[in-house]
C-alpha cells in the first residue's frame, strides 16, 4: 500500500526569484517547502558548501541576512539552481521527491521568464532604434531642405529685384 503524500500548493513565483537576471531561492524557502527547521537547512548547506570546490561554492551559495518575525537579524543563504540541487539531493521520501521536482520546474519557469524579459527588452530596444533612425533621417532631410531654402531665398530675392528693375521705368534726373 502506497503512503499518501500531502504537499502544499506550489507557486513557482514564490519558490524562486530573480535578481540581476539570475534565478535563485533561499534557505528559508527550502526549509518552508520541505517542512524542515531553518537551522537544520543552514547546517546542511554549510556542510555541502564546505565539501564543494571553492569556485563552485562561491558561484552557487551566497550568505545573506534577513529580519525574522521578532525583528532580529538572522543568517540565510541564497542558492542558485545548482546549489539547490546539491543540497536537496540528500532529502528523501515521496514528498521530498515531489518538492524537488517542483523546485526544478520553478527554476526552469524562472529561466524562461528571464529569457522572455530579455527578448522583450531586445525587441523594444530594436523598435526604439528604428524610431530614432527615422527621426534622424527626417532631421537630416529637414536640415538639407532648410539649407536649400536659404540659398533659394537669396536667389529668388535677386531675381525679384531684376524683375522689378526691368518693369519700372527709369527716372532721369536733369538739372
RAMO-V620878 format. One record per pair of residues at least 6 apart in sequence whose C-alpha atoms are under 7 Angstrom apart, sorted by sequence separation. I is the first residue (numbers start at 1). J is the second residue. D is the distance in Angstrom with one decimal. If there is no record, write none. Layout:
# RAMO-V620878
i & j & d
I & J & D
I & J & D
This chain:
# RAMO-V620878
i & j & d
17 & 23 & 5.5
18 & 24 & 6.2
31 & 37 & 5.8
67 & 73 & 4.5
68 & 74 & 6.6
16 & 23 & 6.5
17 & 24 & 5.6
31 & 38 & 5.2
66 & 73 & 5.6
67 & 74 & 6.0
16 & 24 & 5.5
17 & 25 & 6.3
49 & 57 & 5.6
65 & 73 & 6.3
66 & 74 & 5.4
16 & 25 & 4.7
65 & 74 & 5.4
66 & 75 & 6.4
15 & 25 & 6.4
28 & 38 & 6.1
31 & 41 & 6.2
65 & 75 & 4.5
66 & 76 & 6.9
27 & 38 & 7.0
64 & 75 & 6.0
65 & 76 & 5.5
64 & 76 & 5.3
63 & 76 & 6.1
64 & 77 & 5.6
15 & 29 & 6.6
27 & 41 & 6.5
63 & 77 & 4.6
64 & 78 & 6.9
27 & 42 & 6.7
62 & 77 & 5.4
63 & 78 & 6.4
61 & 77 & 6.4
62 & 78 & 5.0
61 & 78 & 5.9
62 & 79 & 6.5
61 & 79 & 4.9
60 & 79 & 5.5
61 & 80 & 6.9
60 & 80 & 5.1
60 & 82 & 6.5
61 & 83 & 6.2
60 & 83 & 4.9
81 & 107 & 6.5
42 & 76 & 6.9
48 & 87 & 6.4
45 & 87 & 6.1
44 & 87 & 6.9
28 & 76 & 6.8
27 & 76 & 5.7
26 & 76 & 7.0
27 & 77 & 5.2
26 & 77 & 5.6
27 & 78 & 6.5
26 & 78 & 4.5
25 & 78 & 5.7
26 & 79 & 5.9
24 & 78 & 6.4
25 & 79 & 5.4
24 & 79 & 5.3
25 & 80 & 6.6
24 & 80 & 4.5
23 & 80 & 6.4
24 & 81 & 6.3
34 & 96 & 6.5
23 & 107 & 6.7
23 & 110 & 6.4
7 & 95 & 6.6
15 & 103 & 6.9
23 & 111 & 6.8
5 & 94 & 6.8
5 & 95 & 5.8
16 & 106 & 6.4
15 & 106 & 6.6
16 & 107 & 6.4
21 & 114 & 6.4
12 & 106 & 4.6
